Amino acid sequence: MSNTAKKIVRDFYRSDILRDETVMERFFHPDLVLIWNSANGLSIMHYDDIVSFFGEVRRSYNDLRIEVSHLLADDNHVTIRYKYYIRTMENPDEELGIAHFIAIWEVKDDKLYRGYQVSQPVTDKDDTNESYHRVKV
């Protein structure tokens, strides 16, 4: 691998997916599969599904920020724990935390190839001040 898997995952999550239309082509393998367990149940998404998903995110939000607490690598597998914050077009001055995520990515051909992700919506009971100490980011 010319780039380390950890660097590839880190660079993807640091990218500006709302404004940079090259992100998906640069980071997602054409045979990408994401298996996502969320509050809505299980979703299995492929490359085109992810492109459509982020297209909808672009239309819905004014800004998208990520806070990473953990980024751990084992060869071509990388685990990342993070939280998404958004600003809506209707209220661009207010940033809202929307969900917590943990994902395990397999990197193949220097791209995100196979992902396993679990997410949970943010609630009033979240203890984000104590639970987001950075680990090996």
PyMOL commands that set and color helices and strands:
alter all, ss='L'
color gray80, all
select helices_A, chain A and resi 5-14+23-27+47-60+128-131
alter helices_A, ss='H'
color red, helices_A
select strands_A, chain A and resi 28-38+41-46+61-74+77-88+95-108+111-121
alter strands_A, ss='S'
color yellow, strands_A
deselect
rebuild
show_as cartoon
